[in-house]
Amino acid sequence: MTITPEEKKTEKRKFARRYAKEYHTLRWMFHIFTIGLCHYYFKYCYQFKVEGKENIPKSTRVIYAANHVSMFDPLFVSSAIFKPVAYMAKMELFEKDCNLQWWVKRLGAFSVNRDKPELSTFRTIAEVFKTTWSLGIFPQGGIRDNKKIENIQKGFAIIAHKTKADIVPVAICGFDGYKKGWKAHQVTIKIGKPISHTLDPEEIMQQWAKFICDNTGFENCINTEKEEELLHT
């Protein structure tokens, strides 16, 4: 896919700041084409299944929030809902030495400084919601393979509250490593009912973690972390 002259000029940028005009028809088509191919790949190699499609909102002003178990997760989620999603991604994925940077940039993701969130990130989110794209976030902040839901970044709940965008919880179930051979374990994507943005951020976090753990079997460490915080105050 060719990129626009504007993108060529900014190829060296950090991609924390993106604009509504960047989510144009050609990028939409490229995104849908890519996830379409991935869907068939996942279906054959990972016995890919989707549950809860009826919970996908008609509105695109929503945040899809999933647990993070592999580099395939953005494609797993997009393949399940079959809609274009702009994902928040760590800055390192946009560096030239990253093998995924070409795809990450052209599929509409934008970079986030996980240690120190920048104002440009929040402005980009506002721009995304001016389009027909939805926002994708992984509240754990990075890939976690310990089968625990812990150290959740509260930012996703605050973003939902401030942008008035409900959160759709997405549980990635059954992934147990990258496939070896032609067939692998079954991966099932379970989509939950939207969590209202009007709830308190703490309640949003609790409901999201509960849905993920109830469907993946992961250990919910949210309450344990809170108890430890109280003990140290």
GUROKE-528186 format. One record per residue: residue in one letter; y, z, x of N, C-alpha, C in turn. Coordinates in pm, whole numbers, plus 50000, padded with zeros to 5 digits. Example, Ala and Ser with C-alpha at 12.3 -4.5 7.8 and 13.67 -1.06 7.14 Angstrom:
BEGIN
R   residu    n_yy    n_zz    n_xx   ca_yy   ca_zz   ca_xx    c_yy    c_zz    c_xx
R        A   49431   50780   51319   49550   50780   51230   49670   50780   51320
R        S   49775   50708   51285   49894   50714   51367   50003   50787   51290
This chain:
BEGIN
R   residu    n_yy    n_zz    n_xx   ca_yy   ca_zz   ca_xx    c_yy    c_zz    c_xx
R        M   49881   50000   50084   50000   50000   50000   50125   50000   50088
R        T   50219   49910   50059   50343   49903   50136   50437   50013   50089
R        I   50525   50055   50178   50621   50158   50140   50759   50096   50132
R        T   50848   50159   50059   50981   50107   50037   51066   50123   50163
R        P   51175   50043   50175   51265   50056   50290   51316   50199   50306
R        E   51340   50267   50193   51390   50404   50199   51288   50495   50265
R        E   51159   50472   50235   51054   50555   50294   51039   50526   50443
R        K   51060   50400   50482   51050   50365   50624   51156   50438   50705
R        K   51276   50449   50646   51385   50517   50714   51357   50666   50731
R        T   51279   50719   50639   51255   50864   50640   51113   50899   50679
R        E   51046   50807   50748   50906   50829   50784   50888   50955   50868
R        K   50993   50992   50942   50982   51108   51029   51024   51238   50961
R        R   51063   51231   50836   51109   51350   50767   50992   51444   50739
R        K   51023   51565   50699   50921   51665   50675   50859   51654   50536
R        F   50918   51573   50450   50868   51549   50316   50870   51673   50226
R        A   50958   51766   50256   50976   51879   50166   51065   51837   50049
R        R   51150   51739   50076   51244   51692   49973   51204   51552   49928
R        R   51164   51541   49801   51133   51412   49742   51213   51398   49613
R        Y   51230   51273   49569   51314   51245   49454   51236   51176   49344
R        A   51287   51186   49222   51220   51127   49106   51193   50978   49125
R        K   51286   50908   49190   51270   50764   49208   51152   50728   49299
R        E   51105   50824   49376   50990   50798   49463   50859   50793   49384
R        Y   50860   50850   49264   50740   50848   49180   50748   50728   49086
R        H   50757   50612   49149   50776   50487   49076   50642   50430   49028
R        T   50651   50315   48960   50533   50253   48900   50426   50218   49002
R        L   50467   50165   49118   50369   50126   49220   50293   50248   49272
R        R   50364   50360   49292   50297   50481   49339   50204   50534   49230
R        W   50248   50526   49105   50165   50570   48993   50035   50489   48990
R        M   50048   50357   49005   49931   50270   49003   49838   50299   49121
R        F   49896   50320   49238   49817   50351   49358   49743   50483   49340
R        H   49811   50581   49282   49751   50712   49258   49632   50700   49163
R        I   49653   50631   49051   49546   50615   48952   49430   50535   49009
R        F   49460   50430   49084   49355   50349   49146   49272   50433   49243
R        T   49339   50515   49324   49270   50599   49422   49180   50702   49356
R        I   49232   50771   49255   49149   50875   49192   49038   50811   49109
R        G   49060   50686   49064   48954   50615   48993   48836   50589   49085
R        L   48865   50543   49206   48759   50519   49305   48689   50651   49343
R        C   48770   50754   49362   48715   50883   49401   48625   50939   49291
R        H   48662   50916   49167   48583   50967   49056   48439   50913   49063
R        Y   48427   50784   49088   48294   50725   49096   48219   50772   49220
R        Y   48291   50792   49329   48229   50844   49451   48176   50985   49426
R        F   48260   51070   49365   48220   51207   49337   48105   51212   49237
R        K   48110   51123   49140   48005   51123   49037   47870   51090   49097
R        Y   47869   51001   49194   47743   50960   49256   47698   51060   49362
R        C   47789   51100   49446   47753   51185   49561   47751   51335   49530
R        Y   47832   51379   49431   47839   51522   49400   47799   51553   49257
R        Q   47740   51456   49187   47700   51476   49047   47817   51536   48969
R        F   47933   51479   48991   48061   51528   48940   48064   51537   48787
R        K   48103   51655   48736   48115   51675   48592   48246   51745   48559
R        V   48295   51721   48440   48421   51782   48396   48399   51851   48262
R        E   48445   51974   48251   48437   52049   48127   48577   52097   48088
R        G   48605   52095   47959   48734   52144   47910   48843   52040   47904
R        K   48806   51912   47894   48908   51807   47887   49002   51825   47768
R        E   48950   51889   47663   49032   51911   47544   49149   52005   47572
R        N   49145   52075   47685   49253   52168   47721   49366   52101   47799
R        I   49350   51974   47832   49455   51903   47906   49572   51876   47813
R        P   49690   51929   47843   49806   51909   47755   49852   51762   47751
R        K   49907   51724   47639   49962   51588   47628   50089   51578   47713
R        S   50163   51687   47720   50285   51690   47801   50248   51687   47949
R        T   50331   51622   48028   50307   51618   48172   50385   51728   48245
R        R   50469   51799   48171   50546   51908   48232   50460   52034   48240
R        V   50358   52026   48322   50266   52137   48340   50230   52151   48487
R        I   50175   52266   48521   50131   52293   48657   49980   52310   48655
R        Y   49910   52226   48730   49765   52240   48743   49739   52328   48865
R        A   49677   52443   48841   49654   52540   48949   49504   52562   48966
R        A   49453   52529   49084   49308   52539   49109   49277   52627   49229
R        N   49153   52674   49233   49106   52742   49354   49089   52637   49463
R        H   49089   52681   49587   49092   52586   49699   48969   52606   49789
R        V   48873   52513   49781   48750   52527   49857   48722   52412   49955
R        S   48801   52302   49945   48776   52189   50034   48897   52096   50039
R        M   48893   52001   50130   49001   51904   50140   48996   51804   50024
R        F   48884   51802   49951   48871   51713   49836   48941   51766   49711
R        D   48984   51891   49712   49031   51956   49590   49139   51881   49514
R        P   49245   51828   49579   49344   51752   49502   49281   51633   49429
R        L   49188   51566   49495   49121   51451   49433   49023   51495   49325
R        F   48960   51610   49344   48872   51665   49240   48953   51689   49113
R        V   49067   51755   49128   49151   51789   49013   49205   51664   48945
R        S   49263   51574   49024   49321   51452   48968   49214   51365   48902
R        S   49096   51361   48960   48987   51282   48903   48941   51342   48770
R        A   48951   51472   48758   48909   51539   48635   49007   51516   48520
R        I   49136   51523   48549   49235   51508   48443   49281   51364   48427
R        F   49257   51283   48531   49292   51142   48536   49439   51117   48500
R        K   49524   51195   48564   49668   51179   48550   49731   51197   48688
R        P   49845   51134   48713   49909   51152   48845   49966   51291   48861
R        V   49936   51352   48975   49982   51487   49004   50044   51490   49143
R        A   50161   51549   49153   50227   51566   49283   50192   51705   49335
R        Y   50122   51710   49447   50074   51837   49500   50165   51896   49606
R        M   50177   52029   49601   50242   52100   49710   50139   52112   49821
R        A   50177   52072   49943   50082   52072   50055   50146   52132   50180
R        K   50064   52190   50264   50116   52253   50386   50179   52150   50478
R        M   50278   52191   50553   50355   52101   50640   50267   52025   50740
R        E   50162   52092   50788   50078   52032   50892   50014   51901   50848
R        L   49994   51883   50717   49930   51761   50666   50019   51639   50678
R        F   50148   51662   50705   50244   51552   50714   50273   51512   50859
R        E   50209   51580   50952   50230   51549   51093   50153   51424   51133
R        K   50204   51352   51233   50142   51226   51275   50001   51243   51327
R        D   49971   51358   51383   49837   51378   51439   49734   51420   51333
R        C   49776   51427   51209   49685   51462   51100   49625   51334   51042
R        N   49494   51328   51034   49427   51208   50983   49456   51178   50836
R        L   49501   51280   50765   49524   51261   50621   49668   51229   50586
R        Q   49758   51230   50685   49900   51219   50655   49939   51091   50583
R        W   49874   50978   50614   49907   50853   50545   49882   50865   50397
R        W   49767   50922   50360   49730   50937   50219   49816   51042   50150
R        V   49839   51152   50217   49916   51261   50158   50055   51215   50119
R        K   50119   51140   50207   50255   51092   50180   50258   50993   50065
R        R   50164   50899   50064   50167   50791   49967   50110   50828   49831
R        L   50038   50939   49826   49988   50985   49696   50088   51078   49627
R        G   50204   51099   49691   50312   51171   49624   50321   51319   49652
R        A   50245   51370   49748   50251   51514   49779   50383   51545   49850
R        F   50421   51670   49853   50540   51711   49928   50508   51839   50004
R        S   50575   51854   50118   50539   51962   50209   50603   52096   50173
R        V   50531   52201   50209   50578   52337   50182   50560   52422   50307
R        N   50663   52495   50339   50655   52593   50449   50599   52720   50389
R        R   50471   52747   50414   50405   52861   50350   50458   52995   50398
R        D   50516   52997   50519   50569   53121   50573   50711   53150   50523
R        K   50786   53041   50498   50924   53057   50455   50961   52942   50361
R        P   50939   52960   50230   50971   52854   50131   51116   52810   50143
R        E   51137   52679   50133   51270   52623   50148   51326   52581   50012
R        L   51458   52577   50004   51525   52538   49880   51486   52395   49841
R        S   51465   52311   49942   51430   52171   49916   51300   52160   49835
R        T   51208   52253   49856   51081   52252   49783   51106   52268   49634
R        F   51191   52363   49598   51220   52389   49457   51299   52273   49394
R        R   51382   52209   49474   51455   52093   49423   51360   51976   49398
R        T   51260   51964   49485   51161   51858   49466   51081   51880   49338
R        I   51046   52004   49311   50973   52037   49189   51054   51993   49066
R        A   51184   52019   49070   51271   51978   48959   51270   51827   48944
R        E   51266   51755   49057   51263   51609   49053   51131   51558   48994
R        V   51021   51622   49032   50890   51582   48980   50887   51592   48829
R        F   50947   51699   48775   50945   51721   48631   51041   51629   48555
R        K   51114   51546   48629   51196   51443   48564   51113   51317   48538
R        T   50992   51315   48591   50905   51197   48582   50786   51224   48489
R        T   50693   51131   48487   50571   51148   48406   50459   51213   48486
R        W   50491   51261   48606   50392   51328   48690   50391   51477   48659
R        S   50278   51541   48688   50267   51685   48677   50267   51744   48818
R        L   50271   51876   48825   50274   51946   48953   50137   52008   48981
R        G   50092   51999   49105   49966   52058   49144   49985   52165   49251
R        I   49926   52282   49229   49941   52394   49322   49806   52463   49345
R        F   49785   52507   49467   49667   52588   49499   49718   52727   49535
R        P   49715   52820   49439   49774   52953   49458   49721   53032   49578
R        Q   49602   52997   49627   49549   53069   49743   49618   53030   49872
R        G   49693   52919   49867   49773   52879   49982   49698   52801   50089
R        G   49569   52801   50085   49489   52729   50184   49343   52732   50143
R        I   49259   52658   50215   49117   52653   50182   49052   52788   50211
R        R   48976   52837   50113   48905   52965   50126   48759   52942   50092
R        D   48670   52975   50184   48527   52953   50161   48449   53084   50154
R        N   48519   53195   50127   48453   53326   50123   48415   53369   49981
R        K   48434   53278   49884   48399   53305   49744   48469   53429   49689
R        K   48595   53443   49730   48679   53552   49679   48814   53496   49637
R        I   48869   53553   49532   49005   53517   49493   49093   53633   49537
R        E   49165   53612   49645   49247   53716   49705   49369   53655   49773
R        N   49465   53741   49803   49588   53697   49871   49654   53579   49800
R        I   49660   53587   49668   49722   53480   49590   49873   53479   49614
R        Q   49927   53360   49632   50070   53344   49649   50138   53354   49512
R        K   50224   53451   49494   50287   53474   49364   50382   53361   49324
R        G   50419   53279   49420   50516   53173   49396   50483   53081   49280
R        F   50354   53050   49260   50319   52955   49154   50353   53010   49015
R        A   50342   53142   48999   50376   53204   48872   50527   53207   48852
R        I   50600   53229   48959   50746   53231   48952   50799   53091   48922
R        I   50737   52990   48984   50777   52851   48958   50756   52818   48811
R        A   50642   52858   48755   50614   52833   48614   50719   52898   48525
R        H   50755   53021   48560   50852   53096   48482   50990   53030   48486
R        K   51032   52987   48604   51165   52930   48620   51176   52787   48567
R        T   51069   52709   48577   51073   52569   48531   51026   52554   48387
R        K   50980   52664   48326   50930   52663   48189   50814   52564   48174
R        A   50727   52566   48273   50609   52479   48272   50483   52565   48266
R        D   50402   52544   48163   50279   52622   48151   50182   52587   48263
R        I   50095   52681   48293   49996   52662   48400   49859   52633   48339
R        V   49797   52524   48384   49662   52491   48342   49567   52534   48453
R        P   49486   52636   48431   49393   52682   48535   49277   52584   48550
R        V   49241   52554   48673   49132   52460   48700   49035   52525   48798
R        A   48911   52540   48757   48810   52602   48842   48721   52494   48904
R        I   48718   52490   49036   48631   52397   49109   48503   52473   49139
R        C   48397   52434   49072   48271   52510   49077   48160   52431   49146
R        G   48080   52500   49223   47959   52442   49280   47973   52378   49416
R        F   48095   52364   49466   48111   52303   49599   48061   52400   49705
R        D   47969   52353   49786   47910   52442   49888   47900   52370   50022
R        G   48003   52293   50054   48005   52219   50180   48003   52070   50155
R        Y   48048   51994   50254   48053   51849   50240   47912   51792   50240
R        K   47893   51686   50164   47760   51633   50141   47691   51589   50270
R        K   47561   51602   50269   47478   51553   50379   47376   51460   50317
R        G   47385   51333   50349   47298   51235   50284   47368   51178   50162
R        W   47293   51114   50076   47352   51046   49962   47383   51138   49845
R        K   47305   51240   49829   47326   51329   49715   47360   51470   49765
R        A   47441   51540   49689   47477   51677   49725   47465   51765   49601
R        H   47499   51892   49617   47500   51985   49505   47598   51937   49399
R        Q   47580   51986   49279   47667   51944   49168   47801   52015   49173
R        V   47908   51938   49158   48042   51994   49150   48091   51976   49006
R        T   48132   52086   48947   48183   52083   48810   48327   52133   48808
R        I   48413   52059   48743   48552   52099   48728   48570   52153   48587
R        K   48614   52279   48578   48632   52341   48447   48781   52364   48423
R        I   48831   52306   48315   48973   52312   48283   48997   52414   48171
R        G   49084   52508   48196   49110   52613   48099   49230   52586   48010
R        K   49246   52669   47911   49361   52658   47822   49487   52697   47899
R        P   49598   52631   47870   49723   52661   47941   49765   52807   47931
R        I   49816   52859   48041   49871   52995   48047   50021   52983   48028
R        S   50075   53052   47932   50217   53039   47898   50309   53083   48011
R        H   50413   53003   48033   50512   53035   48136   50599   53154   48095
R        T   50592   53192   47967   50676   53302   47919   50620   53439   47957
R        L   50498   53442   48005   50438   53568   48046   50499   53619   48176
R        D   50483   53746   48200   50528   53805   48326   50446   53742   48440
R        P   50509   53713   48554   50436   53652   48666   50308   53726   48704
R        E   50309   53859   48696   50190   53936   48729   50076   53905   48630
R        E   50112   53891   48503   50013   53860   48400   49958   53719   48419
R        I   50046   53627   48459   50002   53489   48486   49898   53489   48598
R        M   49927   53564   48703   49833   53573   48816   49699   53631   48771
R        Q   49705   53736   48689   49583   53802   48642   49499   53706   48558
R        Q   49564   53634   48466   49490   53542   48378   49431   53426   48458
R        W   49508   53377   48555   49457   53265   48636   49335   53310   48717
R        A   49346   53424   48782   49237   53474   48865   49112   53501   48781
R        K   49132   53556   48662   49018   53585   48575   48945   53457   48535
R        F   49021   53354   48499   48957   53227   48460   48878   53169   48576
R        I   48938   53166   48694   48870   53110   48810   48742   53187   48842
R        C   48751   53319   48843   48635   53401   48878   48526   53396   48771
R        D   48566   53395   48644   48468   53388   48535   48387   53259   48542
R        N   48448   53153   48592   48381   53022   48592   48316   52986   48725
R        T   48364   53042   48834   48305   53010   48965   48207   53117   49012
R        G   48222   53237   48957   48139   53348   49004   48198   53415   49127
R        F   48320   53375   49166   48384   53435   49282   48426   53579   49250
R        E   48442   53657   49355   48486   53796   49339   48636   53802   49316
R        N   48676   53875   49214   48819   53889   49183   48873   54011   49257
R        C   48954   53986   49359   49006   54096   49443   49151   54132   49410
R        I   49204   54075   49303   49344   54098   49268   49373   54246   49244
R        N   49294   54309   49157   49318   54449   49125   49296   54539   49246
R        T   49197   54505   49329   49171   54583   49449   49290   54582   49543
R        E   49350   54464   49558   49468   54450   49645   49583   54534   49591
R        K   49599   54537   49459   49709   54614   49400   49688   54764   49422
R        E   49564   54806   49408   49533   54947   49429   49563   54989   49573
R        E   49532   54899   49668   49559   54929   49808   49708   54935   49835
R        E   49785   54849   49767   49931   54851   49782   49988   54983   49733
R        L   49937   55029   49619   49985   55155   49563   49954   55273   49654
R        L   49839   55268   49719   49799   55376   49808   49890   55385   49930
R        H   49948   55271   49967   50030   55268   50088   50180   55281   50057
R        T   50210   55307   49929   50352   55325   49892   50385   55471   49875
